[in-house]
């Protein structure tokens, strides 16, 4: 049962990532949601057909996405919907909150796990109260702000950990994954760029001159 769940989740995450990428890139040539959806499907089929060594490109992507989490899966679903509809997720406060949590958690987890810090923060996911307390605080704040999707997603991830629905026995792997971290960092880099453009670049652009209608103007006497 655990292996089946892991395989399905790996394949679903890879399919959503390829679909969202294809649909997002299609915005260059079309604004139609139906065409974007079709291009996303074509991207998945293409990944299945392109060989990489002894396996397909899709299988290579599946093997690259290590330990996909349920919150990461939900985030990929949201990105796929955004790529098809063209609606920007940055305008939603809950998306900004969720991606900020992913970005901060990833900065705490991955550099330490790769040996850049003295202590490996990945090990706290096996036991102890630090990580569960942190997740509980995030859920409580999400409920306080009315971010119900975020709270529900994290609760489902915790349930999966308690029920041993994945191969890992580390709580980090159920609430966090590298793809979700990269998406969170990318989202906040985009938000920061938008802020800097609005703050420092756009105000310097001169306003277009308004043509004079001549009404109410005082004639110049000679």
Helices and strands as residue ranges (DSSP letters): H 2-25, G 26-28, H 33-49, E 51-52, E 55-56, H 57-64, H 70-85, G 89-91, H 93-113, G 121-125, H 130-145, H 148-162, H 172-175, H 178-196, I 197-201, G 202-204
